[in-house]
């Protein structure tokens, strides 16, 4: 937020300097075409300056939101990861094998009528028969 305020102050200062230069050119230069050129240049540079400030503010706002989301995601995932790591450290080899077996059973029978392992085996057989022709 402080960075945006600083950028705003610099943008306002630059705008004042641009238009002070245009006013000085109008006072010091009697040539009408040069005054018109100064006005067009002052207007164009002011528009460009404020567009840069707008896009910069918009981009920094998105960056802050993304950083906050990543921070929340990191802090919410960390306790669960620590718990799982602690649980695995407390298990002996037999408990780990049992857990692995139960997870494999859950994956093979996840409510589908045909287990994934069976589908992969059938696909392998089909590919073997197709290549044997």
Chimera marker file (.cmm) of the C-alpha trace (Angstrom):
<marker_set name="trace">
<marker id="1" x="0.000" y="0.000" z="0.000" r="1" g="1" b="0" radius="0.5"/>
<marker id="2" x="2.826" y="2.385" z="0.867" r="1" g="1" b="0" radius="0.5"/>
<marker id="3" x="4.516" y="1.644" z="-2.460" r="1" g="1" b="0" radius="0.5"/>
<marker id="4" x="1.332" y="2.568" z="-4.346" r="1" g="1" b="0" radius="0.5"/>
<marker id="5" x="1.082" y="5.842" z="-2.453" r="1" g="1" b="0" radius="0.5"/>
<marker id="6" x="4.715" y="6.672" z="-3.293" r="1" g="1" b="0" radius="0.5"/>
<marker id="7" x="4.124" y="5.890" z="-6.972" r="1" g="1" b="0" radius="0.5"/>
<marker id="8" x="1.046" y="8.127" z="-6.920" r="1" g="1" b="0" radius="0.5"/>
<marker id="9" x="3.040" y="11.022" z="-5.468" r="1" g="1" b="0" radius="0.5"/>
<marker id="10" x="5.767" y="10.633" z="-8.115" r="1" g="1" b="0" radius="0.5"/>
<marker id="11" x="3.148" y="10.492" z="-10.864" r="1" g="1" b="0" radius="0.5"/>
<marker id="12" x="1.475" y="13.673" z="-9.608" r="1" g="1" b="0" radius="0.5"/>
<marker id="13" x="4.873" y="15.392" z="-9.366" r="1" g="1" b="0" radius="0.5"/>
<marker id="14" x="5.792" y="14.341" z="-12.910" r="1" g="1" b="0" radius="0.5"/>
<marker id="15" x="2.433" y="15.601" z="-14.195" r="1" g="1" b="0" radius="0.5"/>
<marker id="16" x="2.986" y="18.986" z="-12.539" r="1" g="1" b="0" radius="0.5"/>
<marker id="17" x="6.499" y="19.207" z="-14.042" r="1" g="1" b="0" radius="0.5"/>
<marker id="18" x="5.176" y="18.318" z="-17.520" r="1" g="1" b="0" radius="0.5"/>
<marker id="19" x="2.496" y="20.993" z="-17.431" r="1" g="1" b="0" radius="0.5"/>
<marker id="20" x="4.880" y="23.563" z="-15.893" r="1" g="1" b="0" radius="0.5"/>
<marker id="21" x="7.140" y="22.933" z="-18.902" r="1" g="1" b="0" radius="0.5"/>
<marker id="22" x="4.199" y="23.385" z="-21.280" r="1" g="1" b="0" radius="0.5"/>
<marker id="23" x="3.254" y="26.650" z="-19.531" r="1" g="1" b="0" radius="0.5"/>
<marker id="24" x="6.858" y="27.898" z="-19.677" r="1" g="1" b="0" radius="0.5"/>
<marker id="25" x="6.989" y="27.090" z="-23.401" r="1" g="1" b="0" radius="0.5"/>
<marker id="26" x="3.754" y="29.024" z="-23.967" r="1" g="1" b="0" radius="0.5"/>
<marker id="27" x="5.133" y="32.063" z="-22.130" r="1" g="1" b="0" radius="0.5"/>
<marker id="28" x="8.600" y="32.009" z="-23.724" r="1" g="1" b="0" radius="0.5"/>
<marker id="29" x="7.762" y="30.953" z="-27.301" r="1" g="1" b="0" radius="0.5"/>
<marker id="30" x="5.842" y="33.210" z="-29.687" r="1" g="1" b="0" radius="0.5"/>
<marker id="31" x="5.558" y="30.506" z="-32.382" r="1" g="1" b="0" radius="0.5"/>
<marker id="32" x="1.986" y="29.129" z="-32.461" r="1" g="1" b="0" radius="0.5"/>
<marker id="33" x="2.948" y="25.750" z="-34.017" r="1" g="1" b="0" radius="0.5"/>
<marker id="34" x="5.478" y="25.124" z="-31.260" r="1" g="1" b="0" radius="0.5"/>
<marker id="35" x="2.875" y="25.910" z="-28.594" r="1" g="1" b="0" radius="0.5"/>
<marker id="36" x="0.475" y="23.434" z="-30.214" r="1" g="1" b="0" radius="0.5"/>
<marker id="37" x="3.248" y="20.838" z="-30.334" r="1" g="1" b="0" radius="0.5"/>
<marker id="38" x="3.964" y="21.433" z="-26.624" r="1" g="1" b="0" radius="0.5"/>
<marker id="39" x="0.281" y="21.044" z="-25.703" r="1" g="1" b="0" radius="0.5"/>
<marker id="40" x="-0.067" y="17.804" z="-27.673" r="1" g="1" b="0" radius="0.5"/>
<marker id="41" x="3.198" y="16.485" z="-26.218" r="1" g="1" b="0" radius="0.5"/>
<marker id="42" x="2.161" y="17.462" z="-22.680" r="1" g="1" b="0" radius="0.5"/>
<marker id="43" x="-1.228" y="15.793" z="-23.070" r="1" g="1" b="0" radius="0.5"/>
<marker id="44" x="0.268" y="12.629" z="-24.608" r="1" g="1" b="0" radius="0.5"/>
<marker id="45" x="2.956" y="12.276" z="-21.967" r="1" g="1" b="0" radius="0.5"/>
<marker id="46" x="0.417" y="12.847" z="-19.176" r="1" g="1" b="0" radius="0.5"/>
<marker id="47" x="-1.869" y="10.144" z="-20.562" r="1" g="1" b="0" radius="0.5"/>
<marker id="48" x="1.077" y="7.725" z="-20.939" r="1" g="1" b="0" radius="0.5"/>
<marker id="49" x="2.293" y="8.477" z="-17.428" r="1" g="1" b="0" radius="0.5"/>
<marker id="50" x="-1.084" y="7.842" z="-15.831" r="1" g="1" b="0" radius="0.5"/>
<marker id="51" x="-1.650" y="4.673" z="-17.875" r="1" g="1" b="0" radius="0.5"/>
<marker id="52" x="1.677" y="3.311" z="-16.626" r="1" g="1" b="0" radius="0.5"/>
<marker id="53" x="0.685" y="4.176" z="-13.049" r="1" g="1" b="0" radius="0.5"/>
<marker id="54" x="-2.725" y="2.493" z="-13.488" r="1" g="1" b="0" radius="0.5"/>
<marker id="55" x="-1.304" y="-0.727" z="-14.916" r="1" g="1" b="0" radius="0.5"/>
<marker id="56" x="1.459" y="-0.798" z="-12.316" r="1" g="1" b="0" radius="0.5"/>
<marker id="57" x="-1.056" y="-0.417" z="-9.475" r="1" g="1" b="0" radius="0.5"/>
<marker id="58" x="-3.306" y="-3.097" z="-10.958" r="1" g="1" b="0" radius="0.5"/>
<marker id="59" x="-0.399" y="-5.519" z="-11.398" r="1" g="1" b="0" radius="0.5"/>
<marker id="60" x="0.942" y="-4.961" z="-7.872" r="1" g="1" b="0" radius="0.5"/>
<marker id="61" x="-2.555" y="-5.596" z="-6.494" r="1" g="1" b="0" radius="0.5"/>
<marker id="62" x="-2.735" y="-8.917" z="-8.321" r="1" g="1" b="0" radius="0.5"/>
<marker id="63" x="0.754" y="-9.840" z="-7.125" r="1" g="1" b="0" radius="0.5"/>
<marker id="64" x="-0.205" y="-9.140" z="-3.503" r="1" g="1" b="0" radius="0.5"/>
<marker id="65" x="-3.364" y="-11.259" z="-3.829" r="1" g="1" b="0" radius="0.5"/>
<marker id="66" x="-1.403" y="-14.129" z="-5.374" r="1" g="1" b="0" radius="0.5"/>
<marker id="67" x="1.220" y="-13.917" z="-2.635" r="1" g="1" b="0" radius="0.5"/>
<marker id="68" x="-1.462" y="-13.991" z="0.071" r="1" g="1" b="0" radius="0.5"/>
<marker id="69" x="-3.147" y="-17.020" z="-1.517" r="1" g="1" b="0" radius="0.5"/>
<marker id="70" x="0.180" y="-18.860" z="-1.750" r="1" g="1" b="0" radius="0.5"/>
<marker id="71" x="0.958" y="-17.983" z="1.846" r="1" g="1" b="0" radius="0.5"/>
<marker id="72" x="-2.412" y="-19.305" z="3.037" r="1" g="1" b="0" radius="0.5"/>
<marker id="73" x="-1.975" y="-22.481" z="0.993" r="1" g="1" b="0" radius="0.5"/>
<marker id="74" x="1.516" y="-23.039" z="2.400" r="1" g="1" b="0" radius="0.5"/>
<marker id="75" x="0.458" y="-22.530" z="6.003" r="1" g="1" b="0" radius="0.5"/>
<marker id="76" x="-2.605" y="-24.728" z="5.664" r="1" g="1" b="0" radius="0.5"/>
<marker id="77" x="-0.679" y="-27.605" z="4.053" r="1" g="1" b="0" radius="0.5"/>
<marker id="78" x="2.247" y="-27.582" z="6.463" r="1" g="1" b="0" radius="0.5"/>
<marker id="79" x="0.539" y="-28.959" z="9.610" r="1" g="1" b="0" radius="0.5"/>
<marker id="80" x="-0.962" y="-31.890" z="7.704" r="1" g="1" b="0" radius="0.5"/>
<marker id="81" x="2.380" y="-32.745" z="6.095" r="1" g="1" b="0" radius="0.5"/>
<marker id="82" x="4.068" y="-32.598" z="9.493" r="1" g="1" b="0" radius="0.5"/>
<marker id="83" x="1.434" y="-34.904" z="10.963" r="1" g="1" b="0" radius="0.5"/>
<marker id="84" x="1.838" y="-37.448" z="8.176" r="1" g="1" b="0" radius="0.5"/>
<marker id="85" x="5.627" y="-37.341" z="8.491" r="1" g="1" b="0" radius="0.5"/>
<marker id="86" x="5.373" y="-37.857" z="12.248" r="1" g="1" b="0" radius="0.5"/>
<marker id="87" x="2.925" y="-40.724" z="11.783" r="1" g="1" b="0" radius="0.5"/>
<marker id="88" x="5.245" y="-42.452" z="9.299" r="1" g="1" b="0" radius="0.5"/>
<marker id="89" x="8.192" y="-42.031" z="11.667" r="1" g="1" b="0" radius="0.5"/>
<marker id="90" x="6.234" y="-43.640" z="14.490" r="1" g="1" b="0" radius="0.5"/>
<marker id="91" x="5.241" y="-46.661" z="12.383" r="1" g="1" b="0" radius="0.5"/>
<marker id="92" x="7.436" y="-49.705" z="12.128" r="1" g="1" b="0" radius="0.5"/>
<marker id="93" x="8.040" y="-51.598" z="8.854" r="1" g="1" b="0" radius="0.5"/>
<marker id="94" x="5.123" y="-53.967" z="9.367" r="1" g="1" b="0" radius="0.5"/>
<marker id="95" x="2.695" y="-51.092" z="9.977" r="1" g="1" b="0" radius="0.5"/>
<marker id="96" x="3.944" y="-49.304" z="6.866" r="1" g="1" b="0" radius="0.5"/>
<marker id="97" x="3.438" y="-52.443" z="4.748" r="1" g="1" b="0" radius="0.5"/>
<marker id="98" x="-0.086" y="-52.823" z="6.124" r="1" g="1" b="0" radius="0.5"/>
<marker id="99" x="-0.854" y="-49.175" z="5.375" r="1" g="1" b="0" radius="0.5"/>
<marker id="100" x="0.506" y="-49.570" z="1.839" r="1" g="1" b="0" radius="0.5"/>
<marker id="101" x="-1.604" y="-52.694" z="1.306" r="1" g="1" b="0" radius="0.5"/>
<marker id="102" x="-4.744" y="-50.944" z="2.552" r="1" g="1" b="0" radius="0.5"/>
<marker id="103" x="-4.104" y="-47.949" z="0.318" r="1" g="1" b="0" radius="0.5"/>
<marker id="104" x="-3.580" y="-50.224" z="-2.686" r="1" g="1" b="0" radius="0.5"/>
<marker id="105" x="-6.859" y="-52.008" z="-1.871" r="1" g="1" b="0" radius="0.5"/>
<marker id="106" x="-8.628" y="-48.657" z="-1.630" r="1" g="1" b="0" radius="0.5"/>
<marker id="107" x="-7.200" y="-47.611" z="-4.996" r="1" g="1" b="0" radius="0.5"/>
<marker id="108" x="-8.117" y="-50.857" z="-6.675" r="1" g="1" b="0" radius="0.5"/>
<marker id="109" x="-11.694" y="-50.819" z="-5.348" r="1" g="1" b="0" radius="0.5"/>
<marker id="110" x="-12.612" y="-47.136" z="-5.294" r="1" g="1" b="0" radius="0.5"/>
<marker id="111" x="-16.276" y="-47.672" z="-6.086" r="1" g="1" b="0" radius="0.5"/>
<marker id="112" x="-15.696" y="-48.517" z="-9.725" r="1" g="1" b="0" radius="0.5"/>
<marker id="113" x="-17.172" y="-51.706" z="-11.086" r="1" g="1" b="0" radius="0.5"/>
<marker id="114" x="-13.801" y="-52.601" z="-12.639" r="1" g="1" b="0" radius="0.5"/>
<marker id="115" x="-10.529" y="-52.002" z="-10.802" r="1" g="1" b="0" radius="0.5"/>
<marker id="116" x="-7.862" y="-49.861" z="-12.451" r="1" g="1" b="0" radius="0.5"/>
<marker id="117" x="-5.335" y="-52.688" z="-12.294" r="1" g="1" b="0" radius="0.5"/>
<marker id="118" x="-7.761" y="-54.957" z="-14.191" r="1" g="1" b="0" radius="0.5"/>
<marker id="119" x="-8.263" y="-52.297" z="-16.885" r="1" g="1" b="0" radius="0.5"/>
<marker id="120" x="-4.518" y="-51.871" z="-17.300" r="1" g="1" b="0" radius="0.5"/>
<marker id="121" x="-4.029" y="-55.640" z="-17.559" r="1" g="1" b="0" radius="0.5"/>
<marker id="122" x="-6.798" y="-55.881" z="-20.168" r="1" g="1" b="0" radius="0.5"/>
<marker id="123" x="-5.264" y="-53.019" z="-22.135" r="1" g="1" b="0" radius="0.5"/>
<marker id="124" x="-1.865" y="-54.731" z="-22.039" r="1" g="1" b="0" radius="0.5"/>
<marker id="125" x="-3.406" y="-57.958" z="-23.352" r="1" g="1" b="0" radius="0.5"/>
<marker id="126" x="-5.206" y="-56.046" z="-26.112" r="1" g="1" b="0" radius="0.5"/>
<marker id="127" x="-1.990" y="-54.330" z="-27.189" r="1" g="1" b="0" radius="0.5"/>
<marker id="128" x="-0.141" y="-57.674" z="-27.123" r="1" g="1" b="0" radius="0.5"/>
<marker id="129" x="-2.761" y="-59.280" z="-29.362" r="1" g="1" b="0" radius="0.5"/>
<marker id="130" x="-2.780" y="-56.308" z="-31.766" r="1" g="1" b="0" radius="0.5"/>
<marker id="131" x="1.001" y="-56.363" z="-32.159" r="1" g="1" b="0" radius="0.5"/>
<marker id="132" x="1.001" y="-60.148" z="-32.682" r="1" g="1" b="0" radius="0.5"/>
<marker id="133" x="-1.189" y="-59.951" z="-35.805" r="1" g="1" b="0" radius="0.5"/>
<link id1="1" id2="2" r="1" g="1" b="0" radius="0.2"/>
<link id1="2" id2="3" r="1" g="1" b="0" radius="0.2"/>
<link id1="3" id2="4" r="1" g="1" b="0" radius="0.2"/>
<link id1="4" id2="5" r="1" g="1" b="0" radius="0.2"/>
<link id1="5" id2="6" r="1" g="1" b="0" radius="0.2"/>
<link id1="6" id2="7" r="1" g="1" b="0" radius="0.2"/>
<link id1="7" id2="8" r="1" g="1" b="0" radius="0.2"/>
<link id1="8" id2="9" r="1" g="1" b="0" radius="0.2"/>
<link id1="9" id2="10" r="1" g="1" b="0" radius="0.2"/>
<link id1="10" id2="11" r="1" g="1" b="0" radius="0.2"/>
<link id1="11" id2="12" r="1" g="1" b="0" radius="0.2"/>
<link id1="12" id2="13" r="1" g="1" b="0" radius="0.2"/>
<link id1="13" id2="14" r="1" g="1" b="0" radius="0.2"/>
<link id1="14" id2="15" r="1" g="1" b="0" radius="0.2"/>
<link id1="15" id2="16" r="1" g="1" b="0" radius="0.2"/>
<link id1="16" id2="17" r="1" g="1" b="0" radius="0.2"/>
<link id1="17" id2="18" r="1" g="1" b="0" radius="0.2"/>
<link id1="18" id2="19" r="1" g="1" b="0" radius="0.2"/>
<link id1="19" id2="20" r="1" g="1" b="0" radius="0.2"/>
<link id1="20" id2="21" r="1" g="1" b="0" radius="0.2"/>
<link id1="21" id2="22" r="1" g="1" b="0" radius="0.2"/>
<link id1="22" id2="23" r="1" g="1" b="0" radius="0.2"/>
<link id1="23" id2="24" r="1" g="1" b="0" radius="0.2"/>
<link id1="24" id2="25" r="1" g="1" b="0" radius="0.2"/>
<link id1="25" id2="26" r="1" g="1" b="0" radius="0.2"/>
<link id1="26" id2="27" r="1" g="1" b="0" radius="0.2"/>
<link id1="27" id2="28" r="1" g="1" b="0" radius="0.2"/>
<link id1="28" id2="29" r="1" g="1" b="0" radius="0.2"/>
<link id1="29" id2="30" r="1" g="1" b="0" radius="0.2"/>
<link id1="30" id2="31" r="1" g="1" b="0" radius="0.2"/>
<link id1="31" id2="32" r="1" g="1" b="0" radius="0.2"/>
<link id1="32" id2="33" r="1" g="1" b="0" radius="0.2"/>
<link id1="33" id2="34" r="1" g="1" b="0" radius="0.2"/>
<link id1="34" id2="35" r="1" g="1" b="0" radius="0.2"/>
<link id1="35" id2="36" r="1" g="1" b="0" radius="0.2"/>
<link id1="36" id2="37" r="1" g="1" b="0" radius="0.2"/>
<link id1="37" id2="38" r="1" g="1" b="0" radius="0.2"/>
<link id1="38" id2="39" r="1" g="1" b="0" radius="0.2"/>
<link id1="39" id2="40" r="1" g="1" b="0" radius="0.2"/>
<link id1="40" id2="41" r="1" g="1" b="0" radius="0.2"/>
<link id1="41" id2="42" r="1" g="1" b="0" radius="0.2"/>
<link id1="42" id2="43" r="1" g="1" b="0" radius="0.2"/>
<link id1="43" id2="44" r="1" g="1" b="0" radius="0.2"/>
<link id1="44" id2="45" r="1" g="1" b="0" radius="0.2"/>
<link id1="45" id2="46" r="1" g="1" b="0" radius="0.2"/>
<link id1="46" id2="47" r="1" g="1" b="0" radius="0.2"/>
<link id1="47" id2="48" r="1" g="1" b="0" radius="0.2"/>
<link id1="48" id2="49" r="1" g="1" b="0" radius="0.2"/>
<link id1="49" id2="50" r="1" g="1" b="0" radius="0.2"/>
<link id1="50" id2="51" r="1" g="1" b="0" radius="0.2"/>
<link id1="51" id2="52" r="1" g="1" b="0" radius="0.2"/>
<link id1="52" id2="53" r="1" g="1" b="0" radius="0.2"/>
<link id1="53" id2="54" r="1" g="1" b="0" radius="0.2"/>
<link id1="54" id2="55" r="1" g="1" b="0" radius="0.2"/>
<link id1="55" id2="56" r="1" g="1" b="0" radius="0.2"/>
<link id1="56" id2="57" r="1" g="1" b="0" radius="0.2"/>
<link id1="57" id2="58" r="1" g="1" b="0" radius="0.2"/>
<link id1="58" id2="59" r="1" g="1" b="0" radius="0.2"/>
<link id1="59" id2="60" r="1" g="1" b="0" radius="0.2"/>
<link id1="60" id2="61" r="1" g="1" b="0" radius="0.2"/>
<link id1="61" id2="62" r="1" g="1" b="0" radius="0.2"/>
<link id1="62" id2="63" r="1" g="1" b="0" radius="0.2"/>
<link id1="63" id2="64" r="1" g="1" b="0" radius="0.2"/>
<link id1="64" id2="65" r="1" g="1" b="0" radius="0.2"/>
<link id1="65" id2="66" r="1" g="1" b="0" radius="0.2"/>
<link id1="66" id2="67" r="1" g="1" b="0" radius="0.2"/>
<link id1="67" id2="68" r="1" g="1" b="0" radius="0.2"/>
<link id1="68" id2="69" r="1" g="1" b="0" radius="0.2"/>
<link id1="69" id2="70" r="1" g="1" b="0" radius="0.2"/>
<link id1="70" id2="71" r="1" g="1" b="0" radius="0.2"/>
<link id1="71" id2="72" r="1" g="1" b="0" radius="0.2"/>
<link id1="72" id2="73" r="1" g="1" b="0" radius="0.2"/>
<link id1="73" id2="74" r="1" g="1" b="0" radius="0.2"/>
<link id1="74" id2="75" r="1" g="1" b="0" radius="0.2"/>
<link id1="75" id2="76" r="1" g="1" b="0" radius="0.2"/>
<link id1="76" id2="77" r="1" g="1" b="0" radius="0.2"/>
<link id1="77" id2="78" r="1" g="1" b="0" radius="0.2"/>
<link id1="78" id2="79" r="1" g="1" b="0" radius="0.2"/>
<link id1="79" id2="80" r="1" g="1" b="0" radius="0.2"/>
<link id1="80" id2="81" r="1" g="1" b="0" radius="0.2"/>
<link id1="81" id2="82" r="1" g="1" b="0" radius="0.2"/>
<link id1="82" id2="83" r="1" g="1" b="0" radius="0.2"/>
<link id1="83" id2="84" r="1" g="1" b="0" radius="0.2"/>
<link id1="84" id2="85" r="1" g="1" b="0" radius="0.2"/>
<link id1="85" id2="86" r="1" g="1" b="0" radius="0.2"/>
<link id1="86" id2="87" r="1" g="1" b="0" radius="0.2"/>
<link id1="87" id2="88" r="1" g="1" b="0" radius="0.2"/>
<link id1="88" id2="89" r="1" g="1" b="0" radius="0.2"/>
<link id1="89" id2="90" r="1" g="1" b="0" radius="0.2"/>
<link id1="90" id2="91" r="1" g="1" b="0" radius="0.2"/>
<link id1="91" id2="92" r="1" g="1" b="0" radius="0.2"/>
<link id1="92" id2="93" r="1" g="1" b="0" radius="0.2"/>
<link id1="93" id2="94" r="1" g="1" b="0" radius="0.2"/>
<link id1="94" id2="95" r="1" g="1" b="0" radius="0.2"/>
<link id1="95" id2="96" r="1" g="1" b="0" radius="0.2"/>
<link id1="96" id2="97" r="1" g="1" b="0" radius="0.2"/>
<link id1="97" id2="98" r="1" g="1" b="0" radius="0.2"/>
<link id1="98" id2="99" r="1" g="1" b="0" radius="0.2"/>
<link id1="99" id2="100" r="1" g="1" b="0" radius="0.2"/>
<link id1="100" id2="101" r="1" g="1" b="0" radius="0.2"/>
<link id1="101" id2="102" r="1" g="1" b="0" radius="0.2"/>
<link id1="102" id2="103" r="1" g="1" b="0" radius="0.2"/>
<link id1="103" id2="104" r="1" g="1" b="0" radius="0.2"/>
<link id1="104" id2="105" r="1" g="1" b="0" radius="0.2"/>
<link id1="105" id2="106" r="1" g="1" b="0" radius="0.2"/>
<link id1="106" id2="107" r="1" g="1" b="0" radius="0.2"/>
<link id1="107" id2="108" r="1" g="1" b="0" radius="0.2"/>
<link id1="108" id2="109" r="1" g="1" b="0" radius="0.2"/>
<link id1="109" id2="110" r="1" g="1" b="0" radius="0.2"/>
<link id1="110" id2="111" r="1" g="1" b="0" radius="0.2"/>
<link id1="111" id2="112" r="1" g="1" b="0" radius="0.2"/>
<link id1="112" id2="113" r="1" g="1" b="0" radius="0.2"/>
<link id1="113" id2="114" r="1" g="1" b="0" radius="0.2"/>
<link id1="114" id2="115" r="1" g="1" b="0" radius="0.2"/>
<link id1="115" id2="116" r="1" g="1" b="0" radius="0.2"/>
<link id1="116" id2="117" r="1" g="1" b="0" radius="0.2"/>
<link id1="117" id2="118" r="1" g="1" b="0" radius="0.2"/>
<link id1="118" id2="119" r="1" g="1" b="0" radius="0.2"/>
<link id1="119" id2="120" r="1" g="1" b="0" radius="0.2"/>
<link id1="120" id2="121" r="1" g="1" b="0" radius="0.2"/>
<link id1="121" id2="122" r="1" g="1" b="0" radius="0.2"/>
<link id1="122" id2="123" r="1" g="1" b="0" radius="0.2"/>
<link id1="123" id2="124" r="1" g="1" b="0" radius="0.2"/>
<link id1="124" id2="125" r="1" g="1" b="0" radius="0.2"/>
<link id1="125" id2="126" r="1" g="1" b="0" radius="0.2"/>
<link id1="126" id2="127" r="1" g="1" b="0" radius="0.2"/>
<link id1="127" id2="128" r="1" g="1" b="0" radius="0.2"/>
<link id1="128" id2="129" r="1" g="1" b="0" radius="0.2"/>
<link id1="129" id2="130" r="1" g="1" b="0" radius="0.2"/>
<link id1="130" id2="131" r="1" g="1" b="0" radius="0.2"/>
<link id1="131" id2="132" r="1" g="1" b="0" radius="0.2"/>
<link id1="132" id2="133" r="1" g="1" b="0" radius="0.2"/>
</marker_set>
